[in-house]
Structures are given as structure tokens and as C-alpha cells.
Amino acid sequence: MARTLWMSVALCALLGACSRGERPPANSEAAARQQLHEAEVRWNGDYATRNVEGLVGHYAPDAAMANPGAALAQGTKQIRAADSEFAADPNLQLQCASDRVLVARSGDLASTRGHYVMRSADPKTHKPRTDTGSYLTGLQKQPDGSWKAIEDFVTPGPEAN
């Protein structure tokens, strides 16, 4: 009887906490931040190796990607085409780093805001150039536990020195 009462009290406390919308345990936010950091490392690696399928794999099937001077790419097919063109640049060197990571209380949505430095061929002169800028990426946790970008927007910054 005491055991049943104890389990009932514990269950009520758990359900009460959930119904009040209390924040999940800190370790779940920390775990999400770690997963997002690891995904960023893989993303940078995919740029370094020009791994188009790896790059596309960072996006949800219905994601949108906006790069400076390019049309909005929506969905896997358009994102693959944009990333294929991007990765074909023999001058491509891209390094991204997040400056801010936010994880929703629900634990299934997050955003990363950061900066990038990119070396690529100038579309007009075809000579190497270096660009800098910022990005904002909205991510959603997938059923398999991975994080996929659902919105990825890049904006150019001042000219690099």
C-alpha cells in the first residue's frame, strides 16, 4: 500500500511539473547544445570536403536556404542544386562558427546564430576572394534524435581585410 501511495505521489508530482510547463532538466538543454555543436563540426567538415550529400543531409526535406545573391532554395532538390554549384568552386573554403545557440523549452526546436569566413571565386572575375558575414539557422529535432535545419539564412558582412 505504501509503495502504491509513493508511486502515485511521484506520478502526480511529475504530471504537475509537466502541466505547469516547467523547463526540462538542464542536462537536456546541455545535451541539445552539444548535439548542435557536433552537427556544426560535421557541417564544416562537409564544406571542407565538398561533400554535397553531407551538406544536403543537414537540412529537413522541407527546409529553406537563403544565400547572398541567390534565389531562395526550398526543399531537398533545390538545396542539392544550390550546394552542388557551391561545392564545385575549386576555391571554396568555408568556416562557420556559432556565436549564440538557443534551445526551446520543448527541446525540439533550436536556433544558431553565427559568423562565417568564406574564400571562393568571384563570379565576375573568377579570381579568389574572401567574404565574411553572419547566419541564422532554425533547427528541428528529428524523430531519430538528430537536428536538421529548417530555415538557413546567410547575410554578407563587411568586406574582409
N, C-alpha and C positions, 0 to 999 in steps of 0.2 A: 504494500500500500504506500509506504513512504517513498519507494522508488518511483512508483507511478506518479505520485504527487510531485516529486522533484522533477521528473521529465516534463510534466505539464507546466510547471512554473518556468522551466527553461525554455520550452517551446513558446509560451506566451511572451516571455521577455524578448526572444528572437523575433517573433512576429511583430511585437510592438515596436521594436527598433526599426524594422523594415518599413512599417506603415508610417513612421514619423519621418522617413526619408533621410535617416542618418547616413553620414558618409561611410562608405565601406572601410574596412581596416586599412591603415596606412600602407601595409605591405602590398596591397593590391595596386595602389597607385604607384608605388615604387617599382613593382613588377612591370606595370604597363610602361613606365618611363624607361626601364631597362630594355624591354622589347622594342620600343621605338628607337632607342639609341642603336641597338643591334641592327635594326632594319636600315637605319641611316648608313651604317658602316657597309652593309651589303649593297645598298643603292650606290654609294660612292665607288665600290668595287666594280659594280656593273658598268658604271660610266668609264672607269679606268680600262676595262677590258672590252668596251664597246659591245657588251652583251645585250642585244636588243630584247631577246625573250626575257632575260632577267629584269631589264628595265620595265617592260610591259607587265611583268608579274607583280610589280609593286602597286598596281592600280586595280581597283574593283572594276568589274565588267562595264558598269555604267558611269565611270569616272569622267571628269573633265580636266583637261590640262591646257593651261594658257601660258605660252612662252612669248617673250617680246617680239613684236613684228610678225607673229604667225597667227593664223586663224585658230580659233578655239577647237581643240581636238576633243571629241566626245566619243566615249566607248572604245573598246579594245582595238577595233580595226583602225580607227583614226589615230589613236595613240601609238599603235605599232608603226604606222606610216610615218608619223612625225619623228618618233625615236629612231627609225631606220635611217631617215635622212640625216638626223642629228649625229648619229653614231658613225656615219660614213665619212665624216670630216676627218681627214688624217691628222689635222692639227688639234683635234679635240682633247682637252684636258679640263676636267671639271671637278671642283671640290666644293661640297656643300657642308655647312655646319649649322645646327640649330642653336639659336640664342634663347629660345623660350619654348617650353613644352607644357601644354595644358591637357589634363585628362578630366573628362566629365565625371561627375559623381557616379553616373550609371556604369562607368568603366568600359563602355563600348564605343565612345567617341573621343577623339583627341585632336589637337592641332599642334603643329610645329611651325615656328616662325624662325627664319634664319637668314644667313647670307651665303653668297657664293662668289667664287672667282673662276672664270672660265677663259680658257685660251681656245680660239677657233679661227677659222679662215674668214676674213671679211668677205661678205657676199659680193661686193662690188670689185674690190681689188684682188681678192683671193690671197692676200698676204695675211700672215698670222696677226691676230690682235688679242688683247686681253680685255675682258669685260667683268664688271662686278655688279652686284645687285642683291636683292632680297627676294625671299619666297615665303609663301604662306600655304601650308598643306593641311587640309582636313582629312582625317583618317577614321576608319571604322573598323572595329574588331570583327573578324570573320568567325564563322562557326568553328573553324579549325584552330582558333586562337591566334592566328596571325593578324597583322594590321595591314590594311590596304588603303591607299589614297583614294578619296572620293572627289576631292577638289584639290588642284595643284596649280597655284598661280605664282608666276615669276614676274618681277618688275626690275628693269635695269636701274642701276645706281649711277653715281658719278663715274667719269672716265677713270680707269685705273692708271696709276703712275708708271 
